[in-house]
Amino acid sequence: MTDMQSLGVIAVIGGTGSEGSGFAMRWARAGLDVIIGSRSSEKGQRVAAELRQKLGDVRLRGASNLEAAQMANVVVLSVPYESQEAIIESIKPGLAGKVMVTVVAPLLGEKKGRYTPAPGGSAAMEAQAQVGHETRVVAAFQNVSAHHLADPEHQIDCDVLVCGNKRADREIAVALAKAAGMRGVHAGALQNAAVVEGLTAVLISINAIYKTRNAGIRITGIDA
């Protein structure tokens, strides 16, 4: 099991968005050292300063996406699927030898509540193919609603399904889930990320049908 404090520096690429900034805030509040990455270093620094003002004395700073990736021990990719390829290409010089946790879910087509597979099998598998063998990709957090992430006092009622080819790499995402106030569940190899990503479209449909924004996944039959 990976201890939270052994994770080192966490870079959140695309960390100025609602999802990325929500995770960054929760991880910083849990005592982790977090860098918010943005296409613009100035924007990353501004958002980090705004969050520090809310949280108080935390280790949270901003940088460009590439700078954040270069300074980090673990990289978290929180960007729209449409931007994934270009942003990964821009941060590749900072990824070698690291684990990249991707939060990306490919919501393709006009109807986001209808699952359309990514051409490469899944967004996570496409990311792994792009970064090559020197970077290990783990998929996690695709099924977490961003709605309450920005409220650190809110308990998010959702498990985090974690897919990756090595258990040690998945343990990093499990530790990040714990730091954000959720339970991480090992869900097998990276190939299984296609199923997890597809559940995002299912949850969007459930949210629409039941007029909520908080539908999530809960795994039963294993220890809490």
C-alpha atoms as an extended CHARMM CRD file, in Angstrom:
* protein
*
       224  EXT
         1         1  MET       CA              0.0000000000        0.0000000000        0.0000000000  PROA      1               0.0000000000
         2         2  THR       CA              1.3010000000        3.4700000000       -0.9210000000  PROA      2               0.0000000000
         3         3  ASP       CA              1.4520000000        5.9830000000        1.9200000000  PROA      3               0.0000000000
         4         4  MET       CA              0.0460000000        9.3990000000        0.9750000000  PROA      4               0.0000000000
         5         5  GLN       CA              3.1260000000       11.2250000000        2.1770000000  PROA      5               0.0000000000
         6         6  SER       CA              5.3930000000        9.0860000000       -0.0270000000  PROA      6               0.0000000000
         7         7  LEU       CA              3.6910000000       10.3140000000       -3.1920000000  PROA      7               0.0000000000
         8         8  GLY       CA              5.9260000000       13.3570000000       -3.4930000000  PROA      8               0.0000000000
         9         9  VAL       CA              4.8780000000       16.2900000000       -5.6660000000  PROA      9               0.0000000000
        10        10  ILE       CA              1.5650000000       15.9380000000       -7.5210000000  PROA      10              0.0000000000
        11        11  ALA       CA              1.0380000000       17.8850000000      -10.7560000000  PROA      11              0.0000000000
        12        12  VAL       CA             -2.5410000000       18.3870000000      -11.8980000000  PROA      12              0.0000000000
        13        13  ILE       CA             -2.3970000000       19.0630000000      -15.6410000000  PROA      13              0.0000000000
        14        14  GLY       CA             -5.4360000000       21.1220000000      -16.5710000000  PROA      14              0.0000000000
        15        15  GLY       CA             -5.7310000000       22.0100000000      -12.9170000000  PROA      15              0.0000000000
        16        16  THR       CA             -7.5490000000       25.2940000000      -13.4800000000  PROA      16              0.0000000000
        17        17  GLY       CA            -10.7630000000       23.5440000000      -14.5770000000  PROA      17              0.0000000000
        18        18  SER       CA            -13.5440000000       22.6640000000      -12.1450000000  PROA      18              0.0000000000
        19        19  GLU       CA            -12.4970000000       19.0230000000      -11.8290000000  PROA      19              0.0000000000
        20        20  GLY       CA             -8.7510000000       19.5720000000      -11.7250000000  PROA      20              0.0000000000
        21        21  SER       CA             -8.8970000000       22.4480000000       -9.2600000000  PROA      21              0.0000000000
        22        22  GLY       CA            -11.3040000000       20.4610000000       -7.0590000000  PROA      22              0.0000000000
        23        23  PHE       CA             -8.8840000000       17.5520000000       -6.8080000000  PROA      23              0.0000000000
        24        24  ALA       CA             -5.9250000000       19.9040000000       -6.3320000000  PROA      24              0.0000000000
        25        25  MET       CA             -7.6810000000       21.6160000000       -3.4390000000  PROA      25              0.0000000000
        26        26  ARG       CA             -8.5990000000       18.3420000000       -1.7380000000  PROA      26              0.0000000000
        27        27  TRP       CA             -5.0970000000       16.9240000000       -2.1090000000  PROA      27              0.0000000000
        28        28  ALA       CA             -3.4510000000       20.0970000000       -0.8310000000  PROA      28              0.0000000000
        29        29  ARG       CA             -5.8450000000       20.1610000000        2.1120000000  PROA      29              0.0000000000
        30        30  ALA       CA             -4.8170000000       16.5690000000        2.8780000000  PROA      30              0.0000000000
        31        31  GLY       CA             -1.2060000000       17.7230000000        3.1650000000  PROA      31              0.0000000000
        32        32  LEU       CA              0.1120000000       16.7930000000       -0.2740000000  PROA      32              0.0000000000
        33        33  ASP       CA              2.4560000000       19.0230000000       -2.2670000000  PROA      33              0.0000000000
        34        34  VAL       CA              0.4330000000       20.0460000000       -5.3410000000  PROA      34              0.0000000000
        35        35  ILE       CA              1.1940000000       22.0210000000       -8.5080000000  PROA      35              0.0000000000
        36        36  ILE       CA             -1.6670000000       23.3300000000      -10.6420000000  PROA      36              0.0000000000
        37        37  GLY       CA             -0.7070000000       23.1780000000      -14.2960000000  PROA      37              0.0000000000
        38        38  SER       CA             -2.2200000000       25.3310000000      -17.0180000000  PROA      38              0.0000000000
        39        39  ARG       CA             -1.4380000000       26.2580000000      -20.5980000000  PROA      39              0.0000000000
        40        40  SER       CA             -0.5190000000       29.6370000000      -19.0920000000  PROA      40              0.0000000000
        41        41  SER       CA              1.8620000000       29.7060000000      -16.1290000000  PROA      41              0.0000000000
        42        42  GLU       CA              0.2420000000       32.9570000000      -14.9900000000  PROA      42              0.0000000000
        43        43  LYS       CA             -3.2290000000       31.3920000000      -14.9100000000  PROA      43              0.0000000000
        44        44  GLY       CA             -1.9450000000       28.4080000000      -12.9660000000  PROA      44              0.0000000000
        45        45  GLN       CA             -0.3440000000       30.7180000000      -10.4200000000  PROA      45              0.0000000000
        46        46  ARG       CA             -3.4970000000       32.8250000000      -10.1410000000  PROA      46              0.0000000000
        47        47  VAL       CA             -5.7890000000       29.8660000000       -9.5130000000  PROA      47              0.0000000000
        48        48  ALA       CA             -3.3270000000       28.4130000000       -7.0020000000  PROA      48              0.0000000000
        49        49  ALA       CA             -3.2520000000       31.7440000000       -5.1420000000  PROA      49              0.0000000000
        50        50  GLU       CA             -7.0610000000       31.8480000000       -5.0480000000  PROA      50              0.0000000000
        51        51  LEU       CA             -7.2000000000       28.3360000000       -3.5910000000  PROA      51              0.0000000000
        52        52  ARG       CA             -4.4900000000       29.1020000000       -1.0140000000  PROA      52              0.0000000000
        53        53  GLN       CA             -6.5790000000       32.0420000000        0.1210000000  PROA      53              0.0000000000
        54        54  LYS       CA             -9.4580000000       29.6440000000        0.7980000000  PROA      54              0.0000000000
        55        55  LEU       CA             -7.3980000000       26.8720000000        2.3690000000  PROA      55              0.0000000000
        56        56  GLY       CA             -4.7590000000       28.7290000000        4.3420000000  PROA      56              0.0000000000
        57        57  ASP       CA             -1.3170000000       27.2020000000        4.9140000000  PROA      57              0.0000000000
        58        58  VAL       CA             -1.0300000000       24.4930000000        2.2410000000  PROA      58              0.0000000000
        59        59  ARG       CA              1.5910000000       23.4570000000       -0.3000000000  PROA      59              0.0000000000
        60        60  LEU       CA             -0.0900000000       24.5530000000       -3.4980000000  PROA      60              0.0000000000
        61        61  ARG       CA              1.4260000000       26.4860000000       -6.3810000000  PROA      61              0.0000000000
        62        62  GLY       CA              0.8840000000       27.0980000000      -10.0730000000  PROA      62              0.0000000000
        63        63  ALA       CA              2.9730000000       26.6320000000      -13.2120000000  PROA      63              0.0000000000
        64        64  SER       CA              2.6670000000       25.8640000000      -16.8990000000  PROA      64              0.0000000000
        65        65  ASN       CA              1.6170000000       22.3150000000      -17.7460000000  PROA      65              0.0000000000
        66        66  LEU       CA              5.1390000000       21.3680000000      -18.8340000000  PROA      66              0.0000000000
        67        67  GLU       CA              6.7810000000       22.9620000000      -15.7950000000  PROA      67              0.0000000000
        68        68  ALA       CA              4.3140000000       21.1850000000      -13.5060000000  PROA      68              0.0000000000
        69        69  ALA       CA              5.0040000000       17.8100000000      -15.1360000000  PROA      69              0.0000000000
        70        70  GLN       CA              8.7520000000       18.3190000000      -14.9170000000  PROA      70              0.0000000000
        71        71  MET       CA              8.6480000000       19.1830000000      -11.2020000000  PROA      71              0.0000000000
        72        72  ALA       CA              6.2520000000       16.3960000000      -10.2220000000  PROA      72              0.0000000000
        73        73  ASN       CA              6.6980000000       12.8270000000       -9.0650000000  PROA      73              0.0000000000
        74        74  VAL       CA              3.1430000000       11.9180000000      -10.1110000000  PROA      74              0.0000000000
        75        75  VAL       CA              1.2410000000       13.5860000000      -12.9550000000  PROA      75              0.0000000000
        76        76  VAL       CA             -2.5620000000       13.7410000000      -13.0200000000  PROA      76              0.0000000000
        77        77  LEU       CA             -4.1510000000       14.4890000000      -16.3990000000  PROA      77              0.0000000000
        78        78  SER       CA             -7.4840000000       16.3020000000      -16.0230000000  PROA      78              0.0000000000
        79        79  VAL       CA             -8.3530000000       17.7040000000      -19.4480000000  PROA      79              0.0000000000
        80        80  PRO       CA            -11.1520000000       17.3010000000      -22.0140000000  PROA      80              0.0000000000
        81        81  TYR       CA            -10.6810000000       14.2950000000      -24.2660000000  PROA      81              0.0000000000
        82        82  GLU       CA            -10.5030000000       16.5710000000      -27.2850000000  PROA      82              0.0000000000
        83        83  SER       CA             -7.3890000000       18.2260000000      -25.7980000000  PROA      83              0.0000000000
        84        84  GLN       CA             -5.6920000000       15.0700000000      -24.5610000000  PROA      84              0.0000000000
        85        85  GLU       CA             -3.3810000000       14.3320000000      -27.4830000000  PROA      85              0.0000000000
        86        86  ALA       CA             -2.0500000000       17.8900000000      -27.8260000000  PROA      86              0.0000000000
        87        87  ILE       CA             -1.5490000000       18.3830000000      -24.0910000000  PROA      87              0.0000000000
        88        88  ILE       CA              0.2190000000       15.0520000000      -23.6350000000  PROA      88              0.0000000000
        89        89  GLU       CA              2.5230000000       15.9710000000      -26.5130000000  PROA      89              0.0000000000
        90        90  SER       CA              3.3230000000       19.2730000000      -24.7950000000  PROA      90              0.0000000000
        91        91  ILE       CA              4.2380000000       17.6290000000      -21.4590000000  PROA      91              0.0000000000
        92        92  LYS       CA              6.0250000000       14.4950000000      -22.7490000000  PROA      92              0.0000000000
        93        93  PRO       CA              9.4750000000       15.8970000000      -21.8560000000  PROA      93              0.0000000000
        94        94  GLY       CA              8.4040000000       15.8220000000      -18.2030000000  PROA      94              0.0000000000
        95        95  LEU       CA              6.8270000000       12.3620000000      -18.0890000000  PROA      95              0.0000000000
        96        96  ALA       CA              9.6410000000        9.8220000000      -18.4320000000  PROA      96              0.0000000000
        97        97  GLY       CA              9.9140000000        7.4170000000      -15.5080000000  PROA      97              0.0000000000
        98        98  LYS       CA              6.6830000000        8.6380000000      -13.9080000000  PROA      98              0.0000000000
        99        99  VAL       CA              3.1380000000        7.4550000000      -13.3730000000  PROA      99              0.0000000000
       100       100  MET       CA              0.4850000000        9.5130000000      -15.1400000000  PROA      100             0.0000000000
       101       101  VAL       CA             -2.9990000000        9.1540000000      -13.6800000000  PROA      101             0.0000000000
       102       102  THR       CA             -5.5740000000       10.0570000000      -16.3070000000  PROA      102             0.0000000000
       103       103  VAL       CA             -9.0180000000       11.3100000000      -15.2990000000  PROA      103             0.0000000000
       104       104  VAL       CA            -10.0980000000       11.7030000000      -18.9380000000  PROA      104             0.0000000000
       105       105  ALA       CA            -13.3720000000       10.1980000000      -20.1590000000  PROA      105             0.0000000000
       106       106  PRO       CA            -14.1110000000       10.3710000000      -23.9110000000  PROA      106             0.0000000000
       107       107  LEU       CA            -17.6290000000       11.7800000000      -24.2210000000  PROA      107             0.0000000000
       108       108  LEU       CA            -17.9320000000       11.7060000000      -27.9780000000  PROA      108             0.0000000000
       109       109  GLY       CA            -20.7830000000       12.7930000000      -30.2050000000  PROA      109             0.0000000000
       110       110  GLU       CA            -23.6060000000       15.2160000000      -29.5290000000  PROA      110             0.0000000000
       111       111  LYS       CA            -25.3190000000       13.1270000000      -26.8300000000  PROA      111             0.0000000000
       112       112  LYS       CA            -22.8960000000       12.8040000000      -23.9090000000  PROA      112             0.0000000000
       113       113  GLY       CA            -25.1190000000       10.2280000000      -22.2290000000  PROA      113             0.0000000000
       114       114  ARG       CA            -24.5260000000        7.7070000000      -25.0380000000  PROA      114             0.0000000000
       115       115  TYR       CA            -21.2290000000        5.8860000000      -24.9110000000  PROA      115             0.0000000000
       116       116  THR       CA            -19.0200000000        5.9960000000      -27.9880000000  PROA      116             0.0000000000
       117       117  PRO       CA            -15.7030000000        4.1110000000      -27.6760000000  PROA      117             0.0000000000
       118       118  ALA       CA            -12.5020000000        6.0460000000      -28.2490000000  PROA      118             0.0000000000
       119       119  PRO       CA            -10.8090000000        5.0260000000      -31.5280000000  PROA      119             0.0000000000
       120       120  GLY       CA             -7.8310000000        3.5970000000      -29.6290000000  PROA      120             0.0000000000
       121       121  GLY       CA             -9.9640000000        1.4690000000      -27.3170000000  PROA      121             0.0000000000
       122       122  SER       CA            -10.0620000000        4.0140000000      -24.4900000000  PROA      122             0.0000000000
       123       123  ALA       CA             -8.6530000000        7.4410000000      -23.6880000000  PROA      123             0.0000000000
       124       124  ALA       CA             -6.2730000000        5.7900000000      -21.2340000000  PROA      124             0.0000000000
       125       125  MET       CA             -4.9880000000        3.2870000000      -23.8020000000  PROA      125             0.0000000000
       126       126  GLU       CA             -4.4860000000        6.0900000000      -26.3190000000  PROA      126             0.0000000000
       127       127  ALA       CA             -2.5340000000        8.0250000000      -23.6790000000  PROA      127             0.0000000000
       128       128  GLN       CA             -0.3400000000        4.9910000000      -22.9580000000  PROA      128             0.0000000000
       129       129  ALA       CA              0.3620000000        4.4830000000      -26.6610000000  PROA      129             0.0000000000
       130       130  GLN       CA              1.3170000000        8.1410000000      -26.9860000000  PROA      130             0.0000000000
       131       131  VAL       CA              3.6670000000        8.3760000000      -23.9960000000  PROA      131             0.0000000000
       132       132  GLY       CA              5.4060000000        5.0630000000      -24.6480000000  PROA      132             0.0000000000
       133       133  HSD       CA              6.8480000000        2.5080000000      -22.2480000000  PROA      133             0.0000000000
       134       134  GLU       CA              8.8480000000        5.0010000000      -20.1570000000  PROA      134             0.0000000000
       135       135  THR       CA              5.6370000000        6.3720000000      -18.5930000000  PROA      135             0.0000000000
       136       136  ARG       CA              3.0610000000        4.1810000000      -16.8790000000  PROA      136             0.0000000000
       137       137  VAL       CA             -0.5560000000        5.2610000000      -17.3310000000  PROA      137             0.0000000000
       138       138  VAL       CA             -3.2330000000        4.5920000000      -14.7290000000  PROA      138             0.0000000000
       139       139  ALA       CA             -6.9240000000        5.4310000000      -15.2380000000  PROA      139             0.0000000000
       140       140  ALA       CA             -8.9460000000        6.6750000000      -12.2540000000  PROA      140             0.0000000000
       141       141  PHE       CA            -11.6230000000        9.1770000000      -11.1380000000  PROA      141             0.0000000000
       142       142  GLN       CA            -13.6160000000        9.0490000000      -14.3980000000  PROA      142             0.0000000000
       143       143  ASN       CA            -16.8550000000        8.3840000000      -12.5110000000  PROA      143             0.0000000000
       144       144  VAL       CA            -16.5190000000       11.1340000000       -9.8860000000  PROA      144             0.0000000000
       145       145  SER       CA            -18.8540000000       14.0940000000      -10.2700000000  PROA      145             0.0000000000
       146       146  ALA       CA            -17.0340000000       17.4230000000      -10.2440000000  PROA      146             0.0000000000
       147       147  HSD       CA            -20.0680000000       19.1070000000       -8.6680000000  PROA      147             0.0000000000
       148       148  HSD       CA            -18.9910000000       18.7570000000       -5.0250000000  PROA      148             0.0000000000
       149       149  LEU       CA            -15.2080000000       18.4800000000       -5.4550000000  PROA      149             0.0000000000
       150       150  ALA       CA            -14.7460000000       22.1690000000       -4.7050000000  PROA      150             0.0000000000
       151       151  ASP       CA            -16.4450000000       21.7620000000       -1.3040000000  PROA      151             0.0000000000
       152       152  PRO       CA            -13.8080000000       19.9870000000        0.8160000000  PROA      152             0.0000000000
       153       153  GLU       CA            -16.3250000000       19.4180000000        3.6070000000  PROA      153             0.0000000000
       154       154  HSD       CA            -18.6360000000       17.4300000000        1.3290000000  PROA      154             0.0000000000
       155       155  GLN       CA            -18.2900000000       13.6530000000        1.5600000000  PROA      155             0.0000000000
       156       156  ILE       CA            -18.4190000000       12.3120000000       -1.9950000000  PROA      156             0.0000000000
       157       157  ASP       CA            -20.4830000000        9.1250000000       -2.1120000000  PROA      157             0.0000000000
       158       158  CYS       CA            -18.5040000000        7.3240000000       -4.7860000000  PROA      158             0.0000000000
       159       159  ASP       CA            -15.8120000000        4.6690000000       -5.1320000000  PROA      159             0.0000000000
       160       160  VAL       CA            -12.9100000000        5.2650000000       -7.5180000000  PROA      160             0.0000000000
       161       161  LEU       CA            -12.2380000000        2.4460000000       -9.9770000000  PROA      161             0.0000000000
       162       162  VAL       CA             -8.5240000000        2.2360000000      -10.7610000000  PROA      162             0.0000000000
       163       163  CYS       CA             -7.1400000000        0.5140000000      -13.8710000000  PROA      163             0.0000000000
       164       164  GLY       CA             -3.4570000000       -0.0140000000      -14.6050000000  PROA      164             0.0000000000
       165       165  ASN       CA             -1.0650000000       -2.7630000000      -15.6010000000  PROA      165             0.0000000000
       166       166  LYS       CA              0.9440000000       -2.7980000000      -12.3650000000  PROA      166             0.0000000000
       167       167  ARG       CA             -0.5180000000       -2.9890000000       -8.8790000000  PROA      167             0.0000000000
       168       168  ALA       CA              2.1570000000       -0.6480000000       -7.4950000000  PROA      168             0.0000000000
       169       169  ASP       CA              1.1220000000        2.0220000000       -9.9980000000  PROA      169             0.0000000000
       170       170  ARG       CA             -2.5560000000        1.5530000000       -9.1980000000  PROA      170             0.0000000000
       171       171  GLU       CA             -1.7290000000        1.9640000000       -5.5060000000  PROA      171             0.0000000000
       172       172  ILE       CA             -0.6780000000        5.5410000000       -6.2530000000  PROA      172             0.0000000000
       173       173  ALA       CA             -4.1780000000        6.3590000000       -7.5420000000  PROA      173             0.0000000000
       174       174  VAL       CA             -5.7200000000        4.4860000000       -4.5940000000  PROA      174             0.0000000000
       175       175  ALA       CA             -3.7040000000        6.7240000000       -2.2470000000  PROA      175             0.0000000000
       176       176  LEU       CA             -4.8230000000        9.8230000000       -4.1480000000  PROA      176             0.0000000000
       177       177  ALA       CA             -8.4370000000        8.6940000000       -3.8520000000  PROA      177             0.0000000000
       178       178  LYS       CA             -8.0250000000        8.3080000000       -0.0990000000  PROA      178             0.0000000000
       179       179  ALA       CA             -6.4830000000       11.7680000000        0.1620000000  PROA      179             0.0000000000
       180       180  ALA       CA             -9.5110000000       13.1930000000       -1.6770000000  PROA      180             0.0000000000
       181       181  GLY       CA            -11.8950000000       11.4700000000        0.7510000000  PROA      181             0.0000000000
       182       182  MET       CA            -12.8770000000        8.4790000000       -1.3750000000  PROA      182             0.0000000000
       183       183  ARG       CA            -12.1190000000        4.7600000000       -1.5950000000  PROA      183             0.0000000000
       184       184  GLY       CA             -9.9760000000        3.5200000000       -4.4570000000  PROA      184             0.0000000000
       185       185  VAL       CA            -10.7810000000        0.0520000000       -5.8040000000  PROA      185             0.0000000000
       186       186  HSD       CA             -8.3630000000       -1.9770000000       -7.9380000000  PROA      186             0.0000000000
       187       187  ALA       CA            -10.2110000000       -2.6970000000      -11.1960000000  PROA      187             0.0000000000
       188       188  GLY       CA             -7.5660000000       -4.6020000000      -13.1530000000  PROA      188             0.0000000000
       189       189  ALA       CA             -5.4660000000       -3.8880000000      -16.2120000000  PROA      189             0.0000000000
       190       190  LEU       CA             -5.4320000000       -0.6650000000      -18.2090000000  PROA      190             0.0000000000
       191       191  GLN       CA             -7.5060000000       -2.3940000000      -20.8940000000  PROA      191             0.0000000000
       192       192  ASN       CA            -10.4370000000       -2.3410000000      -18.4440000000  PROA      192             0.0000000000
       193       193  ALA       CA            -10.4050000000        1.4720000000      -18.5250000000  PROA      193             0.0000000000
       194       194  ALA       CA            -12.7000000000        1.3040000000      -21.5700000000  PROA      194             0.0000000000
       195       195  VAL       CA            -15.4610000000       -0.0580000000      -19.3310000000  PROA      195             0.0000000000
       196       196  VAL       CA            -14.8280000000        2.5120000000      -16.5900000000  PROA      196             0.0000000000
       197       197  GLU       CA            -14.7680000000        5.3940000000      -19.0730000000  PROA      197             0.0000000000
       198       198  GLY       CA            -18.0200000000        4.1360000000      -20.5810000000  PROA      198             0.0000000000
       199       199  LEU       CA            -19.6880000000        4.2550000000      -17.1720000000  PROA      199             0.0000000000
       200       200  THR       CA            -19.2960000000        8.0380000000      -17.2650000000  PROA      200             0.0000000000
       201       201  ALA       CA            -21.8830000000        8.2260000000      -20.0690000000  PROA      201             0.0000000000
       202       202  VAL       CA            -24.1360000000        5.9090000000      -18.0580000000  PROA      202             0.0000000000
       203       203  LEU       CA            -23.8810000000        8.1860000000      -15.0070000000  PROA      203             0.0000000000
       204       204  ILE       CA            -24.6580000000       11.2550000000      -17.1260000000  PROA      204             0.0000000000
       205       205  SER       CA            -27.8400000000        9.5270000000      -18.2810000000  PROA      205             0.0000000000
       206       206  ILE       CA            -28.7580000000        8.5920000000      -14.7100000000  PROA      206             0.0000000000
       207       207  ASN       CA            -28.1790000000       12.1750000000      -13.5690000000  PROA      207             0.0000000000
       208       208  ALA       CA            -30.4760000000       13.4530000000      -16.3180000000  PROA      208             0.0000000000
       209       209  ILE       CA            -33.2300000000       10.9150000000      -15.6610000000  PROA      209             0.0000000000
       210       210  TYR       CA            -33.2300000000       11.3680000000      -11.8840000000  PROA      210             0.0000000000
       211       211  LYS       CA            -32.5260000000       15.1220000000      -11.9760000000  PROA      211             0.0000000000
       212       212  THR       CA            -29.3710000000       15.0230000000       -9.8910000000  PROA      212             0.0000000000
       213       213  ARG       CA            -25.6740000000       15.7310000000      -10.4170000000  PROA      213             0.0000000000
       214       214  ASN       CA            -24.2560000000       13.2910000000       -7.8980000000  PROA      214             0.0000000000
       215       215  ALA       CA            -24.6990000000        9.7520000000       -9.2590000000  PROA      215             0.0000000000
       216       216  GLY       CA            -21.6300000000        7.6290000000       -8.6040000000  PROA      216             0.0000000000
       217       217  ILE       CA            -20.3180000000        4.0730000000       -8.4640000000  PROA      217             0.0000000000
       218       218  ARG       CA            -20.2010000000        2.0110000000       -5.2660000000  PROA      218             0.0000000000
       219       219  ILE       CA            -18.6030000000       -1.4610000000       -5.1450000000  PROA      219             0.0000000000
       220       220  THR       CA            -20.1660000000       -3.9290000000       -2.6950000000  PROA      220             0.0000000000
       221       221  GLY       CA            -18.8500000000       -7.1970000000       -1.3160000000  PROA      221             0.0000000000
       222       222  ILE       CA            -15.3160000000       -6.0230000000       -0.4220000000  PROA      222             0.0000000000
       223       223  ASP       CA            -13.9010000000       -4.5990000000        2.7970000000  PROA      223             0.0000000000
       224       224  ALA       CA            -14.6480000000       -0.9480000000        3.4150000000  PROA      224             0.0000000000
